[in-house]
Amino acid sequence: MNDAFRNILIAVAHPSEEQVVSVAASHAGMSCEIIVTGVGGAAMSWALQKRFASGDHPSLVMGAGLAGSYVESIRPGAVVTTVSDCFADMGIDDNGRFVPLFGAGLADPDMPPFSGGRIHCSGRGFDLAAGLMPAVRGATVNMVSGSQSVIDRICRAWDPDIETMEGAWLAYTCVMSGIPWIAVKAISNMVEPRNMKNWKIRMALGRLQEKMTLLFELMVKS
């Protein structure tokens, strides 16, 4: 096994995600550590920082879980990996006009870990994941988008493919700690005016388990 995969930490927000990741690792013969952080960016960042401070740093952190899709070509049940992520609703409300921190001159969009206002993913882990699934642009929010005006605002500002509540927080915390990261997300719903009748959570979890098993198998063989 490649040294990059000998000490993997899997971070999930919800126990349902932990269950499918654990099964996938078992099926693939993969040894890894899994932590359940809780939902949201603050919970994710705090859990990771606490873990990093408590012992040896992992060789790779993988964020695994569910996401919403902004694009018709990525439907519920699809599994993707994130090529870049951003803090999509961090900014200023200027009389109804959203201005990202970078656009307001309050942060440098090209100061590490950012490039063009986004945190980019690369490395051996990403290459393996991107060989199994589409590589997409993420948007991380504090409030899940459920109205057309909010959806339009985020699309105009960031042109994302998927939405999560934790992705950019994981990426930021890992890069600032000097630890490689990747993200694998199964699509449970389209990002649209909120209608949970259209959500396919059980199917998405099943697909996540399938793809994670394949990814783990590649890592074991590498």
C-alpha positions in Angstrom: 0.0 0.0 0.0 1.2 3.5 -0.8 2.3 5.4 2.3 -0.2 8.1 1.5 -3.0 5.7 2.4 -1.5 3.9 5.5 -3.1 6.2 8.0 -6.4 7.5 6.7 -8.9 9.5 8.7 -12.5 9.5 7.4 -14.6 12.5 8.6 -18.4 12.2 8.3 -21.1 14.5 9.6 -23.8 12.0 10.5 -23.8 8.4 12.0 -25.6 7.1 8.9 -22.6 8.0 6.8 -20.3 6.4 9.3 -22.1 3.1 8.9 -21.8 2.9 5.1 -18.1 4.0 5.2 -17.4 1.3 7.9 -19.0 -1.4 5.7 -17.1 -0.2 2.7 -13.8 -0.3 4.5 -14.5 -3.8 5.8 -15.4 -5.1 2.4 -12.2 -3.7 0.9 -9.9 -4.8 3.7 -9.0 -1.2 4.4 -7.9 -0.1 7.9 -8.9 3.5 8.6 -10.1 5.7 11.4 -13.6 7.2 11.2 -14.9 10.2 13.2 -18.5 11.6 13.3 -18.1 15.3 13.6 -21.7 16.5 13.7 -23.4 18.6 11.0 -22.1 22.0 9.9 -18.8 23.7 9.4 -18.0 24.6 13.0 -18.5 21.0 14.2 -16.4 19.6 11.3 -13.5 22.1 11.9 -13.5 21.7 15.6 -13.6 17.8 15.4 -10.7 17.8 13.0 -8.5 20.2 15.0 -9.2 18.3 18.1 -8.2 15.0 16.4 -5.0 16.6 14.9 -3.9 17.8 18.3 -4.5 14.5 20.0 -2.0 12.3 18.2 -0.1 11.5 15.0 -1.4 13.4 12.0 -3.2 11.2 9.4 -1.6 10.7 6.0 -4.9 11.7 4.4 -8.2 13.0 5.5 -11.3 12.1 3.5 -14.6 13.8 3.8 -17.4 11.3 3.0 -21.1 12.0 2.9 -24.1 13.4 1.1 -24.5 16.5 -1.1 -27.0 18.4 -3.2 -26.5 18.9 -6.9 -26.9 22.2 -8.8 -26.5 20.7 -12.3 -28.9 18.4 -14.2 -26.1 16.1 -15.4 -25.4 15.1 -11.7 -28.6 13.5 -10.4 -29.5 11.8 -7.1 -27.5 8.6 -6.8 -24.4 10.0 -8.5 -21.1 9.9 -6.5 -18.5 12.6 -7.1 -15.2 13.9 -5.8 -14.5 17.6 -5.1 -11.8 19.3 -7.2 -12.3 22.6 -5.3 -14.5 24.1 -2.7 -15.5 27.5 -1.4 -17.3 29.3 1.5 -20.3 30.2 -0.7 -22.3 32.3 1.7 -19.5 34.0 3.6 -19.7 37.7 2.7 -21.7 40.8 2.9 -25.3 41.6 2.2 -25.2 45.0 0.4 -28.8 46.0 0.3 -29.8 42.7 -1.1 -26.7 42.1 -3.3 -24.4 39.4 -2.1 -20.7 40.3 -2.1 -18.1 37.6 -1.2 -15.4 38.6 1.3 -12.9 38.6 -1.6 -15.0 40.9 -3.7 -15.4 43.3 -0.8 -11.6 43.5 -0.3 -11.7 41.9 3.1 -9.7 38.8 2.1 -7.2 38.0 -0.6 -8.6 35.4 -3.0 -5.1 34.1 -3.8 -3.7 33.9 -0.4 -3.2 30.2 0.7 -5.1 28.1 1.0 -7.1 29.9 -1.6 -6.6 30.2 -5.3 -9.2 32.3 -7.1 -11.3 32.2 -3.9 -11.4 28.4 -3.9 -9.5 25.7 -2.1 -8.2 23.2 -4.6 -7.6 19.5 -4.2 -4.8 17.5 -5.7 -2.5 14.5 -4.9 -2.6 10.8 -5.2 -5.8 10.3 -3.3 -7.6 12.8 -5.5 -6.2 11.2 -8.7 -7.6 7.8 -7.6 -11.0 9.2 -6.7 -11.2 11.3 -9.9 -10.5 8.1 -11.9 -13.7 6.5 -10.4 -16.1 9.4 -10.4 -16.7 12.9 -11.7 -14.6 15.7 -10.3 -16.8 18.7 -9.4 -16.8 22.2 -7.9 -18.2 22.4 -4.4 -20.0 25.2 -2.6 -20.1 25.1 1.2 -23.0 26.9 3.0 -24.1 27.5 6.6 -27.8 27.3 5.5 -28.8 24.7 3.1 -30.2 26.4 0.0 -34.0 25.9 -0.4 -35.3 29.0 -2.2 -34.8 30.1 -5.8 -33.4 33.5 -4.8 -30.7 31.9 -2.6 -29.9 29.3 -5.3 -29.6 32.0 -8.0 -27.3 34.1 -5.8 -24.9 31.2 -5.1 -24.9 30.1 -8.7 -24.0 33.7 -9.9 -21.2 34.0 -7.3 -19.6 30.6 -7.6 -21.0 28.5 -10.4 -20.9 25.3 -8.3 -21.8 21.8 -9.1 -22.6 20.5 -5.6 -23.5 21.9 -2.2 -22.5 20.7 1.3 -22.4 22.2 4.8 -18.9 20.9 5.7 -16.7 20.6 2.6 -14.8 23.8 2.6 -14.3 23.7 6.3 -12.6 20.3 6.0 -10.5 21.5 3.1 -9.4 24.6 4.9 -8.6 22.9 8.2 -6.6 20.2 6.5 -4.6 22.5 4.2 -3.8 24.9 7.0 -2.6 21.9 9.1 -0.5 20.5 6.2 -2.6 17.4 5.7 -3.8 16.2 2.3 -7.5 15.9 1.8 -10.1 14.6 -0.6 -13.9 14.5 -0.5 -16.3 11.9 -1.8 -20.0 12.8 -1.9 -23.1 11.0 -3.0 -25.9 13.1 -4.3 -29.1 12.8 -2.3 -31.1 15.7 -3.9 -31.1 18.5 -6.4 -30.5 22.0 -5.1 -34.0 23.4 -5.7 -36.8 25.1 -3.7 -37.0 22.8 -0.7 -39.1 19.6 -1.3 -37.8 16.7 0.7 -40.2 14.3 -1.1 -37.7 14.4 -3.9 -34.7 13.5 -1.7 -33.1 10.0 -2.2 -31.1 9.6 1.0 -31.2 5.8 1.2 -30.2 5.4 -2.4 -27.4 7.9 -2.0 -26.0 6.1 1.0 -26.0 2.9 -0.9 -24.2 4.4 -3.8 -21.7 6.0 -1.4 -20.9 2.6 0.1 -20.4 1.1 -3.4 -18.0 3.8 -4.6 -16.1 4.0 -1.3 -15.6 0.2 -1.5 -14.1 0.6 -5.0 -11.9 3.5 -3.9 -10.7 1.7 -0.8 -9.8 -1.3 -2.9 -7.7 0.9 -5.2 -5.9 2.3 -2.2 -5.2 -1.1 -0.8 -3.7 -2.2 -4.1 -1.7 0.9 -4.7 
